[in-house]
Amino acid sequence: MRNTEQDNLKYQKLYHWAHTLITSGVIKNMDKFPSETILQKKFGYSRQTVRTALQQLEDEGLITRVRGSGTYVSYEGSTENESRQRVGLLLSYYSDYLFPQVYDGIESALTEKGYGIEVAVTKNRLNDEALYLEGLIKSNVSGLVIEGSRSAFPNPNIRLFREIRKRNIPTLFIHNHYENQLFDSVEMEDARAAYELTKILIEHGHRRIGGIFKYDDMQGIERYKGFIQCLSDYGVKFDDDCVRWYSTKDMDEKLSKKGMLRMYRRTKDCTAMIVYNDEVAGYYMEFLADRGLSVPEDVSVVSFDDAELQQEQKVKLLSAVHPKYQLGRITAKNLLRMMEDENWQERNYSYRFPVKLNDGNSVRAIDRR
């Protein structure tokens, strides 16, 4: 792919991300928008690519740049949708590469049926979840789509979920669920996906396999479960020192260069790594490159989401495909069915996407030892 084509693709992804955050109400009118420097660091894009995306947002009246102060959202939303019935969408956080497509899927199905969307983001904080749930319940939404916060742990907002059931508000979880709350959910088969990725590493001769997992979200725990189950089934020794963990709160520190160095010191003897998602895998691969190490020649790496964050490189991550748009659309369609079903609490509206892997080339066969 030529550089101009790469830049155009990056610019479009950044623009779509920002456009969706603003028009969905995740970032609200008069809120400060991330600076060029922050966006460069967040996406790994050039200053010119970031400026091109911001210029289009400014031309469309979605942001305003104030000299000496920064960039602000200048979008008040459409008043024509205020009278429509609304569905509450509560997210734990918005990923720069997953959120827009998942949101598009949800929006497409709901708007077809005349529903608006009220969005809130907890940033994976349970206190914020409680605050937003209270607001959504009081606003008489027709249904709820919830991405759990700190979903690896039992949820403490029990009284609010009891209130949701008492008021008979159709509720469906997306990406995860709480083990102490009996709501249906639409998710990936995370444990199975991890199992299949680990199996590929083993079949390619790897026996010293490490991992980087997120411990405060259910997805991270499920992916870890699949990883260790596969090792056990194939008789491959598990080494606790080769597994590194991080959480939402310490993500910036753990994925910094110093944090990556600490992870690497524990996993440097591993010939392969399974990583929580493509974003973290990107940080890890960049760290390896800085040390003169290559994927897959020196270390094989597998991951989750198929986010195509590395499109300008020769190596394409072998990754479990996240259904993105389809996940959002099926979630919304199932919720719509629930909203028409007076007995939704007695029926099953859950869905699990079958495992699908992309055609990545980040795994190398080695001699078995």
C-alpha positions as CSV (number, residue, x, y, z in Angstrom):
1,M,0.0,0.0,0.0
2,R,1.4,3.4,-0.9
3,N,2.0,6.0,1.7
4,T,-0.8,8.3,0.4
5,E,-3.3,5.4,0.6
6,Q,-2.1,4.6,4.1
7,D,-2.5,8.2,5.2
8,N,-6.0,8.4,3.7
9,L,-7.1,5.2,5.6
10,K,-5.7,6.5,8.9
11,Y,-7.4,9.9,8.4
12,Q,-10.7,8.2,7.7
13,K,-10.5,6.0,10.8
14,L,-9.6,9.0,13.0
15,Y,-12.4,11.1,11.5
16,H,-15.0,8.4,11.9
17,W,-13.9,7.8,15.5
18,A,-14.2,11.5,16.3
19,H,-17.4,12.0,14.3
20,T,-19.1,9.1,16.1
21,L,-18.1,10.3,19.6
22,I,-19.4,13.8,18.9
23,T,-22.7,13.0,17.1
24,S,-23.6,10.2,19.5
25,G,-23.2,12.5,22.5
26,V,-20.3,10.6,24.1
27,I,-18.3,13.9,24.0
28,K,-20.9,16.7,24.5
29,N,-21.2,20.2,23.3
30,M,-18.6,22.6,24.8
31,D,-16.5,19.6,26.1
32,K,-12.8,19.9,25.4
33,F,-11.7,17.7,22.5
34,P,-8.3,15.9,22.6
35,S,-5.4,18.0,21.3
36,E,-3.3,17.2,18.2
37,T,-0.5,15.9,20.4
38,I,-2.8,13.6,22.4
39,L,-4.4,12.2,19.2
40,Q,-0.9,11.6,17.6
41,K,0.1,9.6,20.7
42,K,-3.2,7.8,21.0
43,F,-3.3,6.6,17.3
44,G,0.3,6.7,16.4
45,Y,-0.5,8.9,13.4
46,S,1.5,11.8,11.9
47,R,0.7,15.4,12.8
48,Q,-0.5,16.0,9.2
49,T,-2.9,13.0,9.3
50,V,-4.4,14.3,12.6
51,R,-4.7,17.8,11.3
52,T,-6.5,16.6,8.1
53,A,-9.1,14.8,10.2
54,L,-9.6,17.8,12.6
55,Q,-9.9,20.2,9.7
56,Q,-12.8,18.2,8.3
57,L,-14.5,18.1,11.7
58,E,-14.0,21.9,11.9
59,D,-15.3,22.4,8.4
60,E,-18.5,20.5,9.3
61,G,-19.0,22.6,12.5
62,L,-18.4,19.7,14.9
63,I,-15.4,21.3,16.6
64,T,-14.1,24.8,17.2
65,R,-10.4,25.6,17.8
66,V,-9.8,28.5,20.3
67,R,-6.3,29.9,20.1
68,G,-4.5,29.6,23.5
69,S,-7.2,27.4,24.9
70,G,-7.7,24.3,22.8
71,T,-10.3,22.5,20.8
72,Y,-13.9,22.2,21.8
73,V,-17.0,20.3,20.6
74,S,-19.5,22.6,18.9
75,Y,-22.3,20.2,18.2
76,E,-25.6,20.5,20.1
77,G,-27.3,17.5,18.5
78,S,-30.6,17.3,16.6
79,T,-33.7,18.5,18.3
80,E,-36.0,16.6,16.0
81,N,-35.1,13.3,17.8
82,E,-36.0,14.6,21.3
83,S,-39.7,13.4,21.1
84,R,-38.7,9.9,20.0
85,Q,-38.7,6.9,22.4
86,R,-35.1,6.3,23.4
87,V,-32.9,3.4,24.3
88,G,-30.1,3.9,26.9
89,L,-26.6,2.8,25.9
90,L,-24.2,2.6,28.8
91,L,-20.6,1.8,27.8
92,S,-17.6,1.2,30.1
93,Y,-15.3,3.0,27.7
94,Y,-15.0,3.7,24.0
95,S,-12.1,2.1,22.1
96,D,-10.6,4.1,19.3
97,Y,-11.0,1.2,16.9
98,L,-14.1,-0.7,18.1
99,F,-16.5,1.9,19.4
100,P,-17.6,3.5,16.1
101,Q,-18.4,0.3,14.3
102,V,-20.2,-1.2,17.3
103,Y,-22.2,2.0,17.7
104,D,-23.0,2.2,14.0
105,G,-24.5,-1.3,14.3
106,I,-26.6,-0.4,17.3
107,E,-27.8,2.9,15.7
108,S,-28.7,1.3,12.4
109,A,-31.1,-1.2,13.9
110,L,-32.7,1.2,16.4
111,T,-33.2,4.1,14.0
112,E,-34.9,1.8,11.5
113,K,-37.6,1.3,14.2
114,G,-37.7,5.0,15.1
115,Y,-35.7,4.9,18.4
116,G,-33.2,7.4,19.5
117,I,-30.1,6.6,21.7
118,E,-29.1,8.1,25.0
119,V,-25.4,7.4,25.5
120,A,-23.3,7.5,28.7
121,V,-19.7,6.3,29.3
122,T,-18.6,5.1,32.8
123,K,-14.8,4.9,32.0
124,N,-15.0,1.6,33.8
125,R,-15.9,3.2,37.1
126,L,-18.7,1.6,39.2
127,N,-19.7,4.8,40.9
128,D,-20.3,6.4,37.5
129,E,-22.3,3.3,36.4
130,A,-24.6,3.8,39.4
131,L,-25.0,7.5,38.6
132,Y,-25.8,6.9,34.9
133,L,-28.1,4.0,35.6
134,E,-30.1,6.1,38.0
135,G,-30.4,8.8,35.3
136,L,-31.5,6.4,32.6
137,I,-34.1,4.7,34.8
138,K,-35.6,8.1,35.7
139,S,-35.6,9.2,32.1
140,N,-38.0,6.3,31.2
141,V,-36.0,4.7,28.5
142,S,-37.7,2.0,26.5
143,G,-34.7,-0.4,26.9
144,L,-31.1,-0.6,28.0
145,V,-27.9,-1.9,26.4
146,I,-25.1,-2.1,29.0
147,E,-21.4,-2.9,28.8
148,G,-20.4,-3.8,32.3
149,S,-17.8,-1.9,34.2
150,R,-15.0,-3.9,35.9
151,S,-17.0,-6.9,34.7
152,A,-14.5,-9.5,36.1
153,F,-15.9,-8.8,39.5
154,P,-19.4,-9.2,41.1
155,N,-21.3,-5.9,40.6
156,P,-22.2,-3.9,43.7
157,N,-25.1,-1.8,42.1
158,I,-27.5,-4.6,43.0
159,R,-30.4,-2.3,44.0
160,L,-30.3,-0.5,40.6
161,F,-30.5,-3.8,38.6
162,R,-33.3,-4.9,40.9
163,E,-35.1,-1.6,40.1
164,I,-34.6,-2.3,36.3
165,R,-36.3,-5.7,36.7
166,K,-39.1,-4.2,38.9
167,R,-39.8,-1.6,36.3
168,N,-39.6,-4.3,33.6
169,I,-37.1,-2.3,31.4
170,P,-35.8,-4.7,28.8
171,T,-32.0,-4.9,29.3
172,L,-29.3,-6.6,27.3
173,F,-25.5,-6.7,28.0
174,I,-23.0,-6.2,25.3
175,H,-19.4,-7.6,25.3
176,N,-19.8,-9.0,28.8
177,H,-22.1,-9.6,31.7
178,Y,-22.0,-9.7,35.5
179,E,-21.9,-13.1,37.2
180,N,-24.2,-11.9,40.0
181,Q,-26.8,-10.4,37.6
182,L,-29.1,-12.6,35.5
183,F,-29.4,-10.5,32.3
184,D,-28.9,-11.9,28.8
185,S,-25.9,-10.7,26.8
186,V,-24.4,-10.6,23.3
187,E,-20.7,-11.5,23.3
188,M,-17.7,-13.1,21.6
189,E,-16.7,-16.6,22.6
190,D,-13.6,-15.2,24.2
191,A,-12.4,-18.3,26.0
192,R,-12.9,-20.4,22.8
193,A,-11.1,-17.8,20.7
194,A,-8.1,-17.9,23.1
195,Y,-8.1,-21.6,23.0
196,E,-7.9,-21.7,19.2
197,L,-5.1,-19.1,19.1
198,T,-3.1,-20.9,21.7
199,K,-3.7,-24.2,19.8
200,I,-2.1,-22.6,16.7
201,L,0.9,-21.6,18.7
202,I,1.3,-25.1,20.1
203,E,0.8,-26.7,16.6
204,H,3.6,-24.5,15.3
205,G,6.0,-26.0,17.9
206,H,5.8,-23.3,20.7
207,R,6.1,-24.6,24.2
208,R,7.2,-21.5,26.0
209,I,4.1,-19.3,25.6
210,G,3.5,-16.2,27.6
211,G,0.5,-13.8,27.8
212,I,-0.6,-10.3,28.6
213,F,-4.1,-10.1,30.0
214,K,-6.5,-7.5,31.5
215,Y,-7.7,-8.6,34.9
216,D,-10.6,-6.2,35.6
217,D,-12.8,-7.1,32.6
218,M,-14.5,-10.4,31.9
219,Q,-13.0,-10.5,28.4
220,G,-9.5,-10.7,29.9
221,I,-10.4,-13.4,32.3
222,E,-12.2,-15.5,29.7
223,R,-9.3,-15.2,27.3
224,Y,-7.0,-16.3,30.1
225,K,-9.3,-19.3,30.8
226,G,-9.1,-20.4,27.2
227,F,-5.3,-20.0,27.2
228,I,-4.6,-22.1,30.3
229,Q,-7.2,-24.7,29.2
230,C,-5.5,-25.2,25.9
231,L,-2.1,-25.5,27.6
232,S,-3.5,-28.2,29.9
233,D,-5.2,-30.1,27.1
234,Y,-2.0,-30.3,25.1
235,G,0.3,-31.0,28.0
236,V,2.2,-27.8,27.7
237,K,3.7,-26.5,31.0
238,F,2.2,-23.3,32.4
239,D,4.6,-20.8,33.9
240,D,3.0,-18.1,36.0
241,D,6.0,-15.8,35.6
242,C,5.2,-15.7,31.8
243,V,1.8,-14.2,32.3
244,R,1.6,-10.4,32.9
245,W,-1.5,-8.5,34.0
246,Y,-2.8,-5.0,33.8
247,S,-6.1,-3.1,34.6
248,T,-7.9,0.0,33.4
249,K,-6.4,2.1,36.2
250,D,-2.8,1.2,35.6
251,M,-3.0,0.7,31.8
252,D,-0.9,3.8,30.9
253,E,1.8,2.8,33.4
254,K,1.9,-0.9,32.5
255,L,2.0,-0.2,28.7
256,S,4.6,2.6,28.9
257,K,8.1,1.8,27.8
258,K,9.2,1.1,31.4
259,G,6.2,-1.0,32.0
260,M,6.7,-3.0,28.8
261,L,10.4,-3.5,29.8
262,R,9.3,-5.0,33.1
263,M,6.9,-7.3,31.3
264,Y,9.6,-8.3,28.8
265,R,12.1,-9.2,31.5
266,R,9.7,-11.8,32.7
267,T,8.7,-13.1,29.3
268,K,11.9,-12.8,27.3
269,D,12.4,-16.5,27.1
270,C,9.0,-17.0,25.6
271,T,8.9,-17.9,21.9
272,A,5.3,-16.8,21.6
273,M,2.8,-14.4,23.3
274,I,-0.9,-14.2,23.4
275,V,-2.0,-10.6,24.0
276,Y,-5.4,-9.2,25.3
277,N,-6.1,-7.2,22.2
278,D,-4.6,-5.7,19.1
279,E,-4.0,-2.3,20.7
280,V,-1.8,-3.8,23.5
281,A,-0.2,-6.1,20.9
282,G,0.7,-3.0,18.9
283,Y,2.5,-1.5,22.0
284,Y,4.3,-4.8,22.6
285,M,5.4,-5.2,18.9
286,E,6.7,-1.6,18.9
287,F,8.6,-2.3,22.1
288,L,10.2,-5.4,20.5
289,A,11.1,-3.4,17.4
290,D,12.9,-0.9,19.5
291,R,15.0,-3.7,20.9
292,G,15.8,-5.0,17.5
293,L,13.4,-8.0,17.7
294,S,11.0,-9.0,14.9
295,V,7.6,-10.6,14.8
296,P,7.4,-13.5,14.0
297,E,11.1,-14.2,13.4
298,D,12.0,-13.7,17.0
299,V,8.7,-13.8,18.8
300,S,5.3,-15.0,17.5
301,V,2.3,-12.9,18.6
302,V,-1.4,-13.6,18.5
303,S,-4.2,-11.3,19.7
304,F,-7.9,-10.4,19.6
305,D,-10.2,-8.0,17.6
306,D,-8.7,-8.0,14.1
307,A,-8.5,-4.2,14.3
308,E,-6.1,-3.7,11.4
309,L,-4.0,-1.2,13.4
310,Q,-0.8,-2.4,11.7
311,Q,-1.9,-2.1,8.1
312,E,1.3,-0.3,7.0
313,Q,3.5,-3.1,8.2
314,K,4.5,-6.4,6.5
315,V,3.3,-8.3,9.6
316,K,-0.4,-8.8,10.0
317,L,-1.4,-9.9,13.5
318,L,-3.1,-13.3,13.7
319,S,-6.1,-12.2,15.6
320,A,-9.6,-13.4,16.6
321,V,-12.1,-11.4,14.6
322,H,-14.3,-9.1,16.6
323,P,-17.7,-8.8,14.8
324,K,-17.9,-5.1,15.5
325,Y,-20.8,-3.8,13.4
326,Q,-22.7,-7.1,13.5
327,L,-22.3,-7.3,17.3
328,G,-23.9,-3.9,17.7
329,R,-26.7,-4.7,15.2
330,I,-27.6,-8.1,16.7
331,T,-27.6,-6.6,20.2
332,A,-30.0,-3.8,19.1
333,K,-32.2,-6.3,17.1
334,N,-32.4,-8.6,20.1
335,L,-33.3,-5.7,22.4
336,L,-36.0,-4.6,20.0
337,R,-37.5,-8.1,20.2
338,M,-37.3,-8.0,24.0
339,M,-39.1,-4.6,24.0
340,E,-42.0,-6.3,22.2
341,D,-42.1,-9.2,24.6
342,E,-43.9,-8.7,27.9
343,N,-42.3,-11.9,29.2
344,W,-38.7,-11.0,28.2
345,Q,-37.4,-11.8,31.7
346,E,-38.5,-15.4,31.2
347,R,-36.9,-16.0,27.8
348,N,-33.3,-16.2,26.4
349,Y,-32.1,-13.4,24.2
350,S,-28.4,-14.1,24.5
351,Y,-26.1,-14.7,21.5
352,R,-22.5,-15.8,21.2
353,F,-20.5,-15.2,18.0
354,P,-18.7,-18.2,16.7
355,V,-14.9,-18.0,16.7
356,K,-13.3,-16.7,13.5
357,L,-9.6,-16.0,13.0
358,N,-8.1,-13.7,10.4
359,D,-5.3,-14.6,8.0
360,G,-2.5,-13.0,10.0
361,N,1.1,-14.0,9.5
362,S,2.5,-13.2,13.0
363,V,3.2,-16.9,13.9
364,R,6.4,-18.8,12.9
365,A,6.9,-22.5,13.1
366,I,9.8,-23.6,15.3
367,D,11.5,-26.9,16.0
368,R,9.9,-28.6,19.0
369,R,12.2,-29.0,21.9
